[in-house]
Amino acid sequence: MQPVQLYVNQILIESFRKNVEPNYYVTIRGQKITFGNKNCISDLEYRIGDAARVRDSYPARSDGRVYFSGILRILRRELAAAKKIYQNLPE
């Protein structure tokens, strides 16, 4: 890479790191909310339902079905983590 490209890549990586906060979640509508709150959980449940609907539209053992099954596994793992945080939040 040329020095200019390296410099631009470093700037992009640095700005990305500044804008991504580990305790926040971006909803399907693009809103940034705290991970583990009630809205986060309902958004994850909506995403799981939507991904399951799309997965079920593919035939068994197809690439699309395998792909969406993987997405569902990740979303369910995130939902479990969000519910665990929600249970431990002070009221």
C-alpha positions as a Markdown table, in Angstrom:
| # | Residue | x | y | z |
|---|---|---|---|---|
| 1 | Met | 0.0 | 0.0 | 0.0 |
| 2 | Gln | 1.0 | 3.6 | -0.6 |
| 3 | Pro | 1.7 | 5.8 | 2.4 |
| 4 | Val | -1.5 | 7.8 | 1.8 |
| 5 | Gln | -3.6 | 4.7 | 1.8 |
| 6 | Leu | -2.0 | 3.5 | 5.0 |
| 7 | Tyr | -2.7 | 6.9 | 6.6 |
| 8 | Val | -6.3 | 6.8 | 5.5 |
| 9 | Asn | -6.7 | 3.2 | 6.8 |
| 10 | Gln | -5.3 | 4.2 | 10.2 |
| 11 | Ile | -7.7 | 7.2 | 10.4 |
| 12 | Leu | -10.7 | 5.0 | 9.5 |
| 13 | Ile | -9.7 | 2.3 | 12.0 |
| 14 | Glu | -9.2 | 4.9 | 14.8 |
| 15 | Ser | -12.6 | 6.6 | 14.1 |
| 16 | Phe | -14.3 | 3.2 | 14.0 |
| 17 | Arg | -12.8 | 2.3 | 17.4 |
| 18 | Lys | -14.0 | 5.6 | 18.9 |
| 19 | Asn | -17.5 | 5.2 | 17.6 |
| 20 | Val | -18.0 | 1.6 | 18.7 |
| 21 | Glu | -18.9 | 1.3 | 22.3 |
| 22 | Pro | -18.9 | -2.3 | 23.7 |
| 23 | Asn | -21.9 | -1.8 | 26.0 |
| 24 | Tyr | -24.2 | -0.4 | 23.3 |
| 25 | Tyr | -26.4 | -2.2 | 20.8 |
| 26 | Val | -27.7 | -0.9 | 17.5 |
| 27 | Thr | -31.3 | -1.7 | 16.9 |
| 28 | Ile | -32.7 | -2.8 | 13.5 |
| 29 | Arg | -33.8 | 0.8 | 13.0 |
| 30 | Gly | -30.3 | 2.1 | 13.6 |
| 31 | Gln | -30.8 | 3.5 | 17.1 |
| 32 | Lys | -28.0 | 3.1 | 19.6 |
| 33 | Ile | -29.3 | 1.8 | 23.0 |
| 34 | Thr | -27.7 | 0.2 | 26.0 |
| 35 | Phe | -27.1 | -3.5 | 25.7 |
| 36 | Gly | -29.3 | -5.6 | 28.0 |
| 37 | Asn | -32.2 | -3.2 | 28.4 |
| 38 | Lys | -35.9 | -4.1 | 27.6 |
| 39 | Asn | -35.7 | -2.5 | 24.1 |
| 40 | Cys | -32.6 | -4.4 | 23.3 |
| 41 | Ile | -34.2 | -7.7 | 24.3 |
| 42 | Ser | -37.4 | -7.0 | 22.2 |
| 43 | Asp | -35.3 | -6.0 | 19.2 |
| 44 | Leu | -33.3 | -9.2 | 19.5 |
| 45 | Glu | -36.5 | -11.3 | 19.7 |
| 46 | Tyr | -37.8 | -9.5 | 16.6 |
| 47 | Arg | -34.6 | -10.2 | 14.7 |
| 48 | Ile | -34.7 | -13.9 | 15.8 |
| 49 | Gly | -38.3 | -14.2 | 14.6 |
| 50 | Asp | -37.4 | -12.6 | 11.3 |
| 51 | Ala | -34.3 | -14.7 | 10.7 |
| 52 | Ala | -36.3 | -17.9 | 11.6 |
| 53 | Arg | -39.0 | -16.9 | 9.0 |
| 54 | Val | -36.3 | -16.4 | 6.3 |
| 55 | Arg | -34.5 | -19.6 | 7.3 |
| 56 | Asp | -37.7 | -21.6 | 7.1 |
| 57 | Ser | -38.3 | -20.4 | 3.5 |
| 58 | Tyr | -35.1 | -22.3 | 2.4 |
| 59 | Pro | -35.1 | -26.0 | 1.6 |
| 60 | Ala | -33.5 | -28.4 | 4.1 |
| 61 | Arg | -29.7 | -28.6 | 3.8 |
| 62 | Ser | -29.4 | -25.6 | 1.5 |
| 63 | Asp | -26.6 | -23.0 | 1.8 |
| 64 | Gly | -29.2 | -20.4 | 2.7 |
| 65 | Arg | -30.7 | -22.4 | 5.5 |
| 66 | Val | -27.3 | -23.2 | 7.0 |
| 67 | Tyr | -26.3 | -19.5 | 6.8 |
| 68 | Phe | -29.5 | -18.4 | 8.6 |
| 69 | Ser | -29.2 | -21.1 | 11.2 |
| 70 | Gly | -25.7 | -19.7 | 12.0 |
| 71 | Ile | -27.2 | -16.2 | 12.3 |
| 72 | Leu | -29.9 | -17.6 | 14.6 |
| 73 | Arg | -27.4 | -19.3 | 16.8 |
| 74 | Ile | -25.5 | -16.0 | 17.3 |
| 75 | Leu | -28.7 | -14.0 | 17.9 |
| 76 | Arg | -29.9 | -16.4 | 20.5 |
| 77 | Arg | -26.5 | -16.2 | 22.2 |
| 78 | Glu | -26.8 | -12.4 | 22.3 |
| 79 | Leu | -30.4 | -12.6 | 23.6 |
| 80 | Ala | -29.3 | -14.9 | 26.4 |
| 81 | Ala | -26.5 | -12.4 | 27.3 |
| 82 | Ala | -28.9 | -9.5 | 27.2 |
| 83 | Lys | -31.4 | -11.2 | 29.4 |
| 84 | Lys | -28.7 | -12.1 | 31.9 |
| 85 | Ile | -27.7 | -8.4 | 32.1 |
| 86 | Tyr | -31.4 | -7.3 | 32.3 |
| 87 | Gln | -32.0 | -9.6 | 35.3 |
| 88 | Asn | -29.1 | -8.0 | 37.1 |
| 89 | Leu | -30.1 | -4.4 | 36.4 |
| 90 | Pro | -31.1 | -2.4 | 39.5 |
| 91 | Glu | -34.8 | -1.4 | 39.4 |
